[in-house]
Amino acid sequence: MTPSAEQRVADLGEDELIASFVPLLPRGRHTLVPTGDDAAVVAAPDGRFCVSTDVLVQDHHFRLDWGTGADVGWRAAMQNLADIAGMGAEPTTVVISMVLPPDTLVAWVHDFCRGLAEACEPHGVGVDGGDLSAGEQLVVAVTVHGDLAGRDPVLRSGARPGDVLAHAGSLGRAAAGHALLTGGRRGGSDDGLVADFLRPRPPLAAGPAAADGGATAMMDVSDGLLRDGGRLARSSGVVLDLDPLARTVPDVLDALADVGARLETDPAQWVLSGGEDHGMLATFPADVELPEGFRRLGDVRAADEHPAGTVLLDGGPPAVARSGWDHFRS
């Protein structure tokens, strides 16, 4: 079914709407019984599975005038797949629940499903069910499952003094893209940064690679390097000391310098506080060669001079306006 440009979900009803978009959704490599019954059936060859969930709320996490339905679908998938990779596992399936205002365009829902498929299918991840409800505000809730494939899960609590702190993926680019969107600026060379916010590309393979490479602790960076680094440090009872950014990520600072000057923002603020890139933050023993794609950011220190959970920059407190994203604080 190809919906007309003006067709709304209220014009179809629940069953017809579901029937119209289910063919757009991918079936995963571990899916035994896909969408269509009371519950999907998914194989768990390892005997264990990882599970995580996340919610995106219109005008809080995304805006309809910023991008397409496919952008929202892609982002909803990727930020959840990154949570599974952050455990050292491989994502296998997601289920999606949506609250849709009755006047939501059917074409937007189909576009959303295409974005989900574009994000999930290359990784063998199935979209295997969910739920629909009517409501006043568009809400997307995603639950993702993953396969450890015989690995031990890499927790936040395993970092030890003397470990190396490393990161794989982008830093600061999605935050810069968000700043451009909120400032009403886009076009030309800025479109790449805007795309990095609308469609983050977490290094999903880096999570299992880090687990196989001896990572002692790991998580994906969703709320900012400082905030999420603090969570990892607090769970491990340690302090993280970041090396100077000009030494660890000079290419990142250079790439963000122009837009930073135009928006009167120090790119270091985006690198330290922006988290929507969903890269992998991990710690490794000092004698371990970092897996491909990881770069050293600093060291893990004992919590003696500073409380556990502290994140330092070159031995001192970072001079930033905010430490990262918090849902309940401005």
C-alpha positions in Angstrom: 0.0 0.0 0.0 1.2 3.5 -0.9 -0.6 6.0 1.3 -1.9 9.3 -0.2 -0.2 12.5 0.8 -3.0 13.5 3.1 -4.0 10.1 4.5 -4.0 10.1 8.4 -3.7 7.1 10.7 -7.3 7.8 11.9 -8.5 7.1 8.3 -7.2 3.5 8.4 -7.7 2.2 11.9 -5.1 0.0 13.8 -5.3 -3.3 11.9 -5.1 -1.7 8.5 -2.3 0.6 9.5 -0.2 -2.3 10.9 -0.9 -4.4 7.7 0.3 -1.4 5.6 3.7 -1.1 7.2 4.7 -4.6 8.4 6.1 -5.5 4.9 8.6 -2.6 5.3 10.2 -4.1 8.5 13.2 -6.5 8.4 13.3 -10.0 9.8 16.4 -10.6 11.9 18.9 -13.4 11.7 17.8 -14.9 15.1 14.0 -14.3 14.5 12.0 -17.6 14.5 8.5 -16.2 14.7 8.2 -12.5 13.5 5.5 -9.9 13.8 1.9 -11.2 13.6 1.3 -13.3 16.7 0.9 -12.3 20.4 4.7 -12.4 20.8 7.7 -12.8 18.6 10.0 -15.8 19.1 13.8 -15.1 18.9 16.6 -17.6 19.3 19.1 -17.0 22.0 22.0 -19.3 21.0 24.2 -18.1 23.9 21.6 -19.1 26.5 21.6 -15.4 27.7 20.5 -12.2 26.1 21.0 -8.5 26.7 18.0 -6.2 26.8 17.7 -2.4 26.9 14.9 0.1 26.3 14.7 3.7 25.4 12.0 6.3 24.7 11.9 9.2 22.2 9.3 12.0 22.8 8.4 14.5 20.1 9.7 18.0 20.8 11.9 16.6 23.5 14.2 14.2 21.6 13.2 15.0 18.0 11.2 17.6 16.1 9.2 16.8 13.0 10.4 20.0 11.2 14.1 19.0 11.7 14.1 15.8 9.6 12.0 13.0 8.0 10.2 10.1 9.6 13.1 7.9 8.3 15.5 10.1 10.3 13.5 9.4 13.5 13.3 5.7 12.7 17.1 5.5 12.1 17.9 7.4 15.3 15.4 5.3 17.4 17.1 2.2 16.2 20.8 3.2 16.4 20.7 4.7 19.9 19.4 1.4 21.2 21.7 -0.8 19.1 24.6 1.1 20.6 23.4 0.2 24.1 23.8 -3.5 23.2 27.2 -2.9 21.6 28.3 -1.1 24.8 27.9 -4.4 26.6 30.1 -6.2 24.1 27.1 -7.9 22.5 25.6 -8.0 19.0 22.1 -6.6 18.6 19.6 -9.2 17.2 16.0 -7.8 17.4 14.0 -4.7 18.4 10.4 -4.2 19.3 8.8 -0.8 18.8 5.8 0.8 20.6 4.4 4.1 19.3 1.9 6.6 20.6 0.5 8.3 17.5 -1.8 11.4 17.4 -4.8 10.4 15.1 -3.8 13.1 12.6 -0.3 11.6 12.0 0.3 11.1 8.3 0.4 7.4 7.3 3.2 8.4 5.0 5.3 9.6 8.0 4.7 6.2 9.7 5.9 4.3 6.5 8.9 6.6 6.3 9.7 5.9 10.0 9.6 2.1 9.2 11.9 2.6 6.3 14.4 4.4 8.5 14.2 1.5 11.0 14.9 -1.0 8.2 17.8 1.1 6.9 19.4 1.1 10.3 18.7 -2.5 11.3 18.8 -4.7 8.2 22.6 -4.4 7.5 23.3 -5.7 11.0 20.9 -8.6 10.8 18.6 -7.0 13.3 14.9 -7.8 13.1 12.0 -5.4 13.9 9.8 -8.1 15.5 6.7 -6.5 16.9 5.5 -3.9 19.3 2.3 -1.9 20.0 0.4 1.1 18.8 -1.7 3.6 20.8 -3.4 6.9 20.2 -2.3 9.9 22.2 -1.8 13.6 22.2 2.0 13.5 21.5 4.1 11.3 19.2 6.2 8.9 21.4 8.5 6.1 20.2 9.6 3.4 22.7 12.2 0.9 21.6 13.3 -2.4 23.3 16.4 -4.1 21.9 17.8 -7.5 22.5 21.4 -8.7 21.9 23.5 -11.9 21.8 26.7 -12.1 23.8 27.9 -15.0 21.6 29.8 -16.6 24.4 31.5 -13.4 25.7 31.3 -12.1 29.2 29.3 -8.9 29.3 31.6 -5.8 29.6 30.2 -3.8 32.6 30.7 -0.2 33.7 32.2 -1.5 36.9 35.4 -3.1 35.8 37.8 -0.2 35.2 40.9 -0.4 37.4 43.7 2.2 38.3 46.4 2.0 35.6 43.9 1.2 32.8 43.9 3.2 29.6 40.7 5.1 28.7 39.8 4.9 25.0 37.0 5.8 22.7 35.7 4.6 19.3 33.4 6.6 17.0 32.6 10.3 16.7 32.8 13.0 19.4 31.1 16.3 19.3 29.7 16.2 15.8 26.1 15.4 16.7 26.1 18.1 19.4 27.3 20.6 16.8 24.6 19.4 14.5 22.0 19.9 17.2 23.3 23.4 17.9 22.9 24.2 14.2 19.3 23.0 14.2 18.3 24.8 17.4 19.9 27.9 15.9 18.0 27.6 12.7 21.2 27.2 10.7 21.7 24.5 8.1 22.9 24.1 4.6 26.2 23.7 2.7 29.0 22.3 4.8 26.8 22.3 7.9 24.6 19.5 6.5 27.1 16.9 7.4 27.0 17.8 11.1 23.2 18.0 11.0 23.1 14.5 9.5 25.3 13.3 12.3 22.7 14.4 14.8 19.7 13.1 12.9 21.3 9.9 11.9 24.1 8.9 14.3 26.4 6.1 13.2 27.7 4.3 16.3 30.5 1.9 15.7 28.5 -1.2 16.6 31.3 -3.7 15.7 33.6 -1.9 18.1 31.7 -3.1 21.1 32.2 -6.8 20.5 35.8 -6.1 19.3 36.5 -4.3 22.6 35.1 -7.2 24.6 37.3 -9.6 22.6 40.3 -7.3 23.0 40.3 -7.3 26.8 38.1 -4.3 27.7 37.7 -4.0 31.4 34.7 -1.6 31.3 32.6 -0.1 28.6 29.5 1.9 27.8 28.1 3.9 24.9 28.3 7.7 25.1 24.7 8.9 25.0 24.7 11.9 27.4 28.2 13.3 27.0 31.8 12.2 27.6 32.0 13.9 31.0 28.6 12.7 32.3 28.9 9.1 30.9 32.5 8.9 31.9 31.5 9.9 35.4 29.0 7.1 35.4 31.6 4.6 34.4 34.1 5.9 36.9 31.5 5.9 39.7 30.5 2.3 39.0 34.1 1.3 39.0 35.1 3.3 42.1 37.8 5.2 40.2 38.7 8.6 38.7 39.1 9.2 35.0 41.8 11.7 33.8 41.4 12.9 30.2 44.5 14.0 28.4 44.4 17.4 26.8 42.0 17.4 23.9 44.5 19.2 21.6 46.6 16.1 22.0 44.0 13.3 21.8 41.4 14.7 19.3 43.1 17.5 17.4 41.4 16.4 14.2 38.0 16.6 15.9 38.6 20.1 17.2 39.9 21.3 13.8 36.8 19.9 12.0 34.5 21.7 14.4 36.4 25.0 14.6 34.6 26.8 11.8 31.0 26.1 13.1 32.2 26.8 16.6 33.4 30.2 15.6 30.1 31.0 13.9 28.0 29.8 16.8 30.4 31.3 19.4 31.0 28.0 21.0 34.2 26.3 22.0 34.3 22.9 20.1 35.7 21.4 23.3 32.2 22.0 24.9 30.6 19.7 22.2 33.4 17.1 22.5 33.1 16.9 26.3 29.3 17.4 26.7 27.7 16.2 23.5 26.6 12.6 23.6 24.3 11.9 20.6 27.2 10.3 18.6 26.8 7.1 20.6 30.4 6.1 20.4 32.0 3.4 22.6 33.9 4.5 25.8 36.0 1.7 27.2 39.0 1.0 29.5 41.8 -1.5 28.7 44.8 -2.8 30.6 47.8 -0.6 29.8 49.7 -3.5 28.2 46.8 -4.3 25.8 46.9 -3.1 22.2 43.8 -1.0 21.6 41.4 -2.6 19.0 41.1 -1.0 15.6 39.0 2.2 15.7 39.8 3.1 19.4 41.9 6.1 20.3 43.4 6.8 23.7 41.7 9.6 25.7 43.4 9.3 29.1 44.0 7.1 32.1 42.2 5.5 35.0 43.4 6.7 38.4 42.7 5.6 42.0 40.1 7.6 43.9 42.4 9.0 46.5 42.8 12.7 45.9 39.4 13.0 44.2 36.1 11.2 44.9 35.1 8.1 42.8 33.2 9.2 39.7 35.3 12.3 39.1 36.4 13.1 35.5 39.4 15.3 35.2 40.9 17.0 32.2 44.7 17.1 32.3 44.6 16.6 36.0 42.1 19.3 36.9 38.4 20.0 36.7 37.1 20.6 33.1 36.1 24.2 32.4 32.8 23.6 30.6 29.4 25.3 30.8 27.6 22.0 31.3 28.7 18.4 31.9 26.2 16.6 29.6 22.6 15.9 29.0 20.1 15.4 31.9 16.4 14.7 31.1 15.2 16.5 34.2 17.4 19.6 34.4 17.6 22.5 32.0 
